[in-house]
Amino acid sequence: MSEEFKVIQPTTTVYCKERGEGWTLTGITSIDEHTSVMFDGVRYTLPAREIVEVLLPQQLEREKNQQ
């Protein structure tokens, strides 16, 4: 990942293969923080790195395949 980090806004949609579609409850301003993500009505606290490197790319791939 590049040294430059782009802020991830609250309510950004993400996708987890185990939990399904979810969204961030808080924004992400640093790759080293943790943030809340809601999946199917359950709140999880996840590392920002997992969200940025795994869950966001999975959502983008999912959206691309739905077109």
N, C-alpha and C positions, 0 to 999 in steps of 0.2 A: 504494500500500500504506500502511496506517496506520503511525503512529509506534510503536505498541505491537507488539512482536514476541512471538509465542508460541513456546516451545521445541518443536522437532521431535524426537521420541524416536528412538533407534536402532531399526532394523528397520522403519521406516515404509515402506510400499509406495508406489512411485512408478511412473509410466508414461512411457516415451519412445517416440514414434512410430517412430524409427529403430532403437532397441535393444530395445524391448519392455518387459516388466515387470521391475522391479528393486526394491531396497530399500536404505535408508541403512544404512551400517555403523557410523556414529557419529551422535550427536545433533547438532542445529544449535541454537546459542544466540545467534547473531548473523547478520544478513542479509549481513554483509560478509566472512564466513569462507568457507572451502572445506571440503567434506566428501566422504567416500568413499561411493560408491554401487556396488553389485554388479549387473551385468546379465549374465545367461547365463554366470556363472562368471568374468567379467572385471571387475576393480576399476577404476573411474574416479574421478578427483578432479574434482569439479564445484563451481562457485560456488553458495553457499547461495541466492542470489537466483534462479538458474535453477531450482533444486529447488522453492523456495517459490512462484515466480510461474508456472512452466511445468509441471514434472513432477507436482507434487501435484494441481493442478487437472485435468490430463489423466487422472490416476488416478481422481479423484472422478467425473469425467464418464463414464469407462469403467465404473465400478461402478454408476452410476446407470442406464446403458444396459443392463446385464446383468440388471437386476431384472425 
